[in-house]
Amino acid sequence: MPRHVSNAHHIVVDAPVDQAFHFFTPAGEELWVAGWRPRYLHPADGRTETGMVFTTGEGDELTIWTLADFDPVRHRSRYLRCTPASRTGMVEVQCAALDAGRTGVSVRYTLTALNPAGERELEAFEGQRFAAMIDGWADQIRARRAL
């Protein structure tokens, strides 16, 4: 049976909820993720909306993303992602205001390996490795906002 993982981790982003939520859109991630360069397929202008499709990476890491649910009022999004050479799954982001300048962010990855390469890739999405990855996101956003 293929390896399947589902993990969530929570971080705090020092930004108002609307701004923090924007950091987790494809265009918003360009502000803080090194090398994140989505190629927008639909809509071509990269407008963040339910049904948008874009790709990232190349070669074995080419990933196709579809924004399945996007609710900017409730600050929730759910992406379907497939890296055909190794894994497929879902990424969910939920933001909630903690106060006027801080936002709690919950990130859940649910992934299934498609082959042995995917089995190895999923190790990064388990336990402390996953928590450290998501904690790193808060650090990257903090560093970017300090510029």
N, C-alpha and C positions, 0 to 999 in steps of 0.2 A: 504494500500500500504506500502511495507517495506521502512524503513528509508534508504535514499541514501545520501551520502555526497561526495563532491569533493572540496578539499581545497589545496592551494599551499602556500608555504612560502619560503622566500629567506634568506640565511645566507652567511656569508663570512668565509672562512676557510683560515687560515694563512699558506698556502702551495702552491707550484707550481701546476698547473692544473692537470698534470698527477698523482701526488701524491694524491692530493685531491680526484680525481675521484676514485683512488684505495680504499680510505677509505669507499666508498659506494658500494663495491663489497662484496659478502659473506665473503671471506677471510679477506678483509680489515676491515670489521666491527668487526672482532674478536680482532683487535688491540685496540678498544676503547669502545665497548659495553659490559658492565658487563653481564655475563651469556650467551652471544651470542655464541652458539656452533652448527653451521649448520651440519647436517648429509647429506653428499653428496650421491645422488642416481645415477645421470648421469651428467657428467662423474664422475666415482668413485673417481678420484684423486682431485676433486673439482676445476678443471680448469674452469675459468670464460669464458663462451662462450654462444652465443645464443642457447637456447634449454636446458641449464643445469637445473637440477631438484634437489632440496634439501628440507629438512624439518627442522623446529625449534620447540621448545616447546614440551609439552607433555600434555596428558589428554585433557581437553576442549580447551587448547591453542595450541594443535598440529596444525602447519601451514605448508601447502605444497606450495612451491614456484617454479615457472618456470620463467627463464629469457627469456622473449619473444623477446626482442631486446637489443643488446649490441653493441655499436659503440664506441670503445676506441679512434678513431680519432676525432670524434665529441664530445666525453665525455658525452655520453647519454646512459641511460639504462632504460628499462621498465620491471618490474616484475609483473607477475600475481601471486596472493596469495589467498589461500583459507584456512580459519580456519573453517572446516566443522561444528563445534559445534556452530558457531555464525555469521560469516561474510565472504565475499569474495570481491575481487577487484583488483586494480592495484596500483603500486607504480612507479612513474617516477622520475628520477634524471637527471638533466642537469647541467653540470659544464662549466664555462667559465672563462678564465684567466682575472683577473682585472689588474694585472701586473706580474712581474716575480715571486713574492712570495705570491700572494693572489689570491684566486679563489672565484668567486660567484657561489653559489650552489642553484638551485631551486629544491624543493621537492614537489611533488604533490601526494596526496593519494586520490583515488576514490574508495569508499567502499559501499557495500550494505549489510544490515542486512539480515540474513537468518531466524531469529526468535527473540523473545523478549530479549534473552541474547545479541544478536547482536545489537539490538536497544540500549541497555545500553552501550555496548562497543563503539559504534560510537560517543557517547558524547565526548570522548577524542579527536576526530578528527574534532572538530568544533571550529570555532572562535579562541578566545584567548588561549584556551587549546591546540589547534593544534600548534599555533605559539610558545607557550612556550615549547612544546615538541621538535620542530625542533630547536629552539634557544638553548635548552639543548644539542642537538647534537654538535653544534659548541663549546659549553663549554667543553663537554667531549673530543672532539678531541684536543682542546687547552690544556687541562690538561694532556692528554696522551703525546702530543708532548713536554711538558715541562719536562717530566721525563728523 
